[in-house]
C-alpha cells in the first residue's frame, strides 16, 4: 500500500471519519508544516545566542586577566587565540560526534561530559 499524504488520505474519508480526536488530519498537517518552518529559526537563534555568550565570557575573562598579567596586548591576543581555538574545537566535536558516532552513543557521550562538567 503506497504512503499517502494527509490531504490525499482525508479525501477518501467522510467528514465524520476525518476526525482523529479533536484535530482533523488537515489541521495536524498544518501544525506540522508550521513546526517545520519554525525549527530552523529556533536552531539559528540558539546558535547565535550560544556564540554571543561565548564572546561575552571571552571579554570578561580577558578583562580579569589583563590587570593580573600586566595589561599588555600579548595577554589580550593570547586570550583571543585561546577562545577561538576552543570555539573551533567545539565545532570539530560537533562535526565528529554527529558524523561518526551513533545516536545512542552520542547521548551517552553528551551525558558523560555534562556530568563531568557538573562534578568539577
C-alpha positions in Angstrom: 0.0 0.0 0.0 1.6 3.4 -1.0 2.1 6.0 1.6 -0.4 8.9 1.2 -0.1 12.4 2.4 -2.7 13.6 5.0 -4.5 15.5 2.3 -4.7 12.5 0.0 -5.8 10.3 2.9 -8.6 12.7 4.0 -10.1 12.9 0.5 -11.4 9.3 0.7 -13.0 9.8 4.1 -16.3 11.2 5.1 -16.4 14.2 7.3 -17.3 12.1 10.4 -14.3 9.8 9.7 -11.8 12.7 9.2 -11.8 13.4 12.9 -8.9 12.0 14.9 -9.7 13.0 18.4 -10.3 16.8 18.4 -8.0 17.5 15.4 -8.6 16.8 11.8 -5.9 15.4 9.5 -5.6 18.7 7.7 -5.2 20.6 11.0 -2.5 18.2 12.1 -0.7 18.6 8.7 -0.8 22.4 9.1 0.7 22.3 12.6 3.5 20.0 11.3 4.2 22.4 8.5 4.3 25.4 10.9 6.7 23.5 13.2 8.9 22.6 10.3 9.2 26.3 9.3 9.8 27.4 12.9 12.5 24.8 13.7 15.3 26.2 11.5 14.8 29.7 13.0 14.9 28.2 16.5 18.2 26.4 15.7 19.6 29.6 14.3 18.6 31.6 17.3 20.1 29.0 19.7 23.4 29.0 17.8 23.5 32.8 17.7 22.8 33.1 21.5 25.5 30.4 22.2 28.1 32.3 20.2 27.1 35.6 21.8 27.6 34.0 25.3 31.0 32.7 24.4 32.1 36.1 23.2 30.8 37.7 26.4 32.7 35.3 28.6 35.8 35.9 26.4 35.6 39.6 27.2 35.0 39.1 30.9 37.9 36.7 31.2 40.2 39.0 29.2 39.3 42.0 31.4 40.0 39.9 34.5 43.4 38.7 33.3 44.7 42.0 31.9 45.4 43.7 35.3 46.8 40.5 36.8 49.3 39.8 34.0 50.5 43.4 33.3 47.9 44.6 30.8 50.0 44.0 27.7 48.5 43.4 24.3 50.0 39.9 24.3 47.6 39.0 27.1 44.6 40.1 25.1 45.9 38.3 22.0 46.5 35.1 23.9 43.0 35.3 25.3 41.6 35.8 21.8 43.5 32.9 20.4 42.5 30.6 23.3 38.8 31.2 22.9 38.9 31.0 19.1 40.7 27.7 19.5 38.1 26.4 21.9 35.3 27.5 19.5 37.0 25.6 16.7 37.4 22.6 19.0 33.7 22.8 19.8 32.8 22.8 16.1 35.1 19.9 15.5 33.5 18.0 18.4 30.0 18.6 17.0 31.0 17.5 13.5 32.8 14.3 14.6 30.1 13.3 17.1 27.3 13.7 14.6 29.2 12.2 11.7 30.9 9.1 13.1 29.1 8.3 16.4 25.7 6.6 16.5 22.8 8.4 18.2 22.7 6.2 21.3 26.5 6.7 21.9 26.1 10.4 21.3 23.6 10.6 24.2 25.9 8.7 26.5 28.9 10.9 25.4 27.0 14.1 26.0 25.6 12.9 29.3 29.0 11.9 30.5 30.6 15.2 29.5 27.7 17.0 31.2 28.2 15.0 34.4 32.0 15.6 34.3 31.5 19.3 33.9 29.0 19.4 36.8 31.3 17.4 39.1 34.2 19.9 38.8 
